[in-house]
């Protein structure tokens, strides 16, 4: 399993410790941008040059205290548009979900506060209600991840972008998670910063390029 976070994280950690002695609320001194953490993870066995087309869900899954609904706010649309932009830069072609795309992309907002370890096989099994295989035309399939777990800490809410392997779903009867990007921190719901936040995730993931 490989995880990458922004290069500025050690700096933030040092500053937070330095101000703790004189400031009861050290994080109050951070801007929204400085508070954000970007985490990416992927299947290291995947060869992304073999995937050429993708489709993206036309709404965002909102998970709030284990309840999920589909929404499309201005910020949600901004995130979807940003994903399309950077997927195109990586060399992928956007197609309709009815044309058997190689990749499916989901965008989700996670609001409930939690800290711990995600076991990806359990995580995707639990949230079948919003990662819906029927949307991609694979009724009866399950999601699974080839990398087993990842730690997380969500306190202000988070946004997740997930890339799913639809190309090989028929052979395995499962839909593999190829890549996930997680953003947490303040100001995530600001539509004006959606592009820069999605860019940060893709900048950490040059291996996603299909046109190498």
N, C-alpha and C positions, 0 to 999 in steps of 0.2 A: 504494500500500500504506500502511496506517495502523497504527501500533503504539502502544499505550498501556501504560505501566507505572505502578506505584503512585507517588503523589506524594512518598513518603518516600525514594525511591531516591537523589536527590542528597544528602540528609542522610546516608544510610548511607555513600555514597562518600566524603564529606568526613571522616566520623568514621574510616573505615577508613584513610585516608591519614594522618590526624593521629596515630593510635596506632601506625603502622607503625614509627616510629623507636624506640619504647620497648617494643614488644611484638612478639615474633617470631611470634605467632599472633593477630593482631588480631581475626580472625573468631570466636575463642573467646569474646570478650566479648559477642557478639550472642546474643539469645534466638532460639529457633526462629522466632518470628513475625517478628522483625526480619531474619532471614536470607532470607525468602521474597521471590521476585520473581514478579510477575504480568504476563504478556504476552498481549495480545489482538490479533487480526488478522482482517480480514473483507473480503469482496468489496464494494467501495464502490459497485458498480452494482446491488447487490441491494436490492429493496424488500421489507422484512420484513413490511410490512402485508399482503402478498399471501399469506403463509403462516399457516395457522390451526391445523393439527393436527400432532402429532409422535408418534414412537415412540422408545423408547430401548432399547438393547441390555440384556439381562438379566444380563450379566456384563461383566467388565472385561478388556481385552486387556493382558497383561503382556509387555513386550518387554525381554528381558534378553540383552545381547550378541548381538543380531540373531536371537534365538530368541523365538518368541511362543507363548503359551498363554492360554487363557481361565480366569479365576479369579473367585471371589466371596468375598472375605474380609469381615470386619465393616467394615473401613474402606472397601472397595469399595462395599458396599451403602450406606454412609453418603454416599458421593459421588453415587451414583445417586439416592438419595432427595433430596439437596440440589439436584441438577440438576432433578428433577421440581418441586420447590418453587419454584425461581426461574424455570423455564420457565412455570409457572402464573402467576406474578406478572407475567411479560411478556405474558400474555394467550393463551398457547397451550393447546390441549386435548390431553391425553394419550389416544392411541388404540392399539389393537392393531396390530402391524405388518402384519397381514393385511388391514387396511381401507384400504390405500393412503394412509398419512400424507403430509402435505406435506413433512415434515422427518424425517430420521433423526439420532439423536444417539448418538455413540460416546464411551466413556470409556476411556482407556488409561493404564497406568503404564509409564514408560520408565526403565529402571534403568541401562543401559550409559552409561559416561562418554564424552562427546565434546564437541568444540567446533568450530564452523565455520559454514557456511552451508547451509541447507536449500533445495534447489531443489524446490519442491512437486510439479511433475509427476514428477520422478524419485522423490521421497519416497514418494508414494502408489503408484507402480508397483512399487517395491521391496517394500513391505509389504502386498501383496495378500493375504498369508496371514492377516492379522488384521483388515484392513478388508475384510470379505467382502461383495461385492455380493449374493451368494446369500442372505445373512441378510435383506436388505431385499426379496428377490424380484426382483432385477435381475441374473440370471445372464448372464455375458458382457459386462457393462458395466465400464468403467474409471472410476477416480476421477481428477479433475484439479482444479487450483486456478487461478482466474483471476488471482491475484496470484502473481508468479513466484518470489520467494525471500524468505527471512527468516534473519537471523543467530540463532544460539542457542549457549548454553554450558551443558551439563548436567554437573554434577560429583557431586551427591548423589542424583540421581534426579529425576524430574519426573512430573507428571500432566498429561495432555492431554484436553481436552473438545472434540469436533469436531461441528459441525452440517453436515449434508449435504442437498443439494437433491434430494429425491426427486420433487417435484412436476413438475420439468421433465426428468426423466431420460429419459422415453420419446422426447422430441423430439430430444435430442442424442446418445442412446446412450452418454452419460457421466453420472457423478454428480459434480456440482460441489461443492466445499468452499465453504460460505457463511461460516463463522466458525470460528475456533479459539481456544481459551484454554489457555495453558500456565502451570503453577505449578512452580517449582523452588525448592529450599532444604531446610532441615531440618524434620523432623517432618511430612512430607507424609502419611505412612501413619497418622497419628493420627486415629482415627475421630471423636474429640470436636471436632476443629477442621475437619472436612470442610465443614460448613455455612458457616463464616465464610470459608473459602478460595474456595468456589464463589461465594459472595456477592460477594467482591472482584472476580472476573472479570465477573460480570454488572453490577456497579456501574460498571465501566469501559466497558460496552457498552449504553448506553441506546437506541441505534439498533435493538436487537433487538426492541423492543416491536412487537407486532402489533396492539395496540389503541389506537394513537395517534389 
